[in-house]
Amino acid sequence: MSALLPLDTLPGRLGQADGTLVVIALCAEWCGTCREFRPVMEHIAAAHPEILTAWADIEDDAGIVGDIDLDSFPTLAIFRHGEALHFGPSLPLEAVLARLVESIALDGRPQRVPAEVAALGRWLAG
């Protein structure tokens, strides 16, 4: 069973040619919606052990996420091969999140994202 991982543990889990889908929840401890979102992400992680699912607190993990500007919490960033396939806000609705992750896993295409999000993808890819 996959677990919701701390953000700083991801690079050691990915190889250079690894095509694993990486789903990162960008959240904040003070955000009530983020606290509701965490168990949803934990269920997604358990249901999809083939996907790396991580939790990032934008304050505690500021050294990694940098100055990513978030308009809404929580926000998802989804990557494969270090390329962003999705970047946007999400509500703590498990069925909606599962459908989004599954559709991106099947047919995700690179998306234009802010430079800071692209930098996070490069950090993931090593």
C-alpha positions as CSV (number, residue, x, y, z in Angstrom):
1,M,0.0,0.0,0.0
2,S,1.3,3.4,-1.0
3,A,1.5,6.2,1.6
4,L,1.2,9.9,1.4
5,L,4.9,10.9,1.4
6,P,6.7,13.9,2.7
7,L,7.9,16.0,-0.3
8,D,11.6,15.9,0.6
9,T,11.6,12.0,0.1
10,L,10.6,12.0,-3.6
11,P,13.8,12.5,-5.5
12,G,15.4,9.3,-4.0
13,R,12.3,7.3,-5.2
14,L,12.5,8.4,-8.9
15,G,15.0,7.1,-11.4
16,Q,16.1,9.2,-14.4
17,A,13.9,7.4,-16.8
18,D,11.1,6.6,-14.4
19,G,7.7,7.4,-15.8
20,T,5.9,7.3,-12.4
21,L,3.1,9.8,-12.0
22,V,3.8,12.1,-9.1
23,V,0.9,13.9,-7.4
24,I,1.8,16.7,-5.0
25,A,-0.7,18.4,-2.7
26,L,0.5,22.0,-2.0
27,C,-1.2,22.9,1.2
28,A,-0.8,25.0,4.4
29,E,-1.2,23.8,8.0
30,W,-3.5,26.8,8.8
31,C,-5.9,25.9,5.9
32,G,-9.0,24.1,7.1
33,T,-9.8,22.8,3.6
34,C,-6.3,21.4,3.4
35,R,-6.9,19.5,6.7
36,E,-10.0,18.0,5.0
37,F,-8.0,17.2,1.9
38,R,-5.3,15.2,3.6
39,P,-7.4,12.0,4.3
40,V,-8.6,12.2,0.7
41,M,-5.0,12.2,-0.5
42,E,-4.3,9.3,1.8
43,H,-7.1,7.3,0.2
44,I,-5.9,8.1,-3.3
45,A,-2.3,7.1,-2.3
46,A,-3.7,3.8,-0.9
47,A,-5.8,3.1,-3.9
48,H,-3.0,3.8,-6.4
49,P,0.3,2.4,-5.1
50,E,1.8,2.9,-8.6
51,I,1.6,6.6,-8.2
52,L,3.9,8.6,-5.8
53,T,1.6,10.9,-3.8
54,A,3.2,13.6,-1.6
55,W,2.1,16.3,0.8
56,A,3.9,19.7,0.8
57,D,3.3,22.4,3.3
58,I,4.2,25.6,1.5
59,E,5.7,27.1,4.6
60,D,7.5,24.0,6.0
61,D,8.7,23.0,2.6
62,A,9.5,26.5,1.3
63,G,13.1,25.5,0.6
64,I,11.8,23.0,-2.0
65,V,8.6,24.6,-3.4
66,G,10.2,28.1,-3.5
67,D,7.9,31.0,-4.4
68,I,5.1,29.1,-6.1
69,D,2.2,31.5,-6.1
70,L,-1.0,29.8,-5.0
71,D,-4.4,31.4,-5.6
72,S,-6.3,28.7,-3.7
73,F,-5.6,25.9,-1.2
74,P,-5.2,23.1,-1.7
75,T,-3.5,23.1,-5.1
76,L,-2.4,20.0,-7.0
77,A,0.7,19.7,-9.0
78,I,1.0,16.5,-11.1
79,F,4.2,15.5,-12.9
80,R,5.7,12.7,-15.0
81,H,9.4,12.7,-16.0
82,G,9.7,16.1,-14.3
83,E,7.1,17.7,-16.6
84,A,4.0,19.3,-15.2
85,L,0.8,17.6,-16.5
86,H,-1.5,19.5,-14.2
87,F,-1.4,22.5,-11.8
88,G,-4.5,23.9,-10.2
89,P,-6.7,24.0,-7.1
90,S,-8.8,21.1,-6.0
91,L,-11.6,20.5,-3.5
92,P,-11.5,17.6,-1.0
93,L,-13.8,15.4,-3.0
94,E,-12.3,11.9,-3.4
95,A,-14.3,10.9,-6.5
96,V,-13.4,14.0,-8.4
97,L,-9.7,13.8,-7.4
98,A,-9.6,10.1,-8.3
99,R,-11.1,10.8,-11.7
100,L,-8.6,13.6,-12.3
101,V,-5.6,11.5,-11.3
102,E,-6.7,8.5,-13.4
103,S,-7.4,10.6,-16.5
104,I,-4.0,12.3,-16.3
105,A,-2.3,8.9,-15.7
106,L,-3.9,7.6,-18.9
107,D,-3.5,10.7,-21.1
108,G,-1.6,13.4,-19.4
109,R,0.1,15.9,-21.6
110,P,2.6,18.6,-20.5
111,Q,1.1,21.9,-19.5
112,R,2.4,25.4,-19.4
113,V,3.0,26.3,-15.8
114,P,4.6,29.1,-13.8
115,A,8.4,28.9,-13.8
116,E,8.4,28.0,-10.1
117,V,6.2,24.9,-10.8
118,A,8.5,23.9,-13.6
119,A,11.4,24.2,-11.2
120,L,9.7,21.8,-8.8
121,G,9.4,19.4,-11.7
122,R,13.1,19.7,-12.5
123,W,13.9,19.1,-8.8
124,L,11.8,15.9,-8.9
125,A,13.6,14.7,-12.0
126,G,16.9,15.3,-10.4
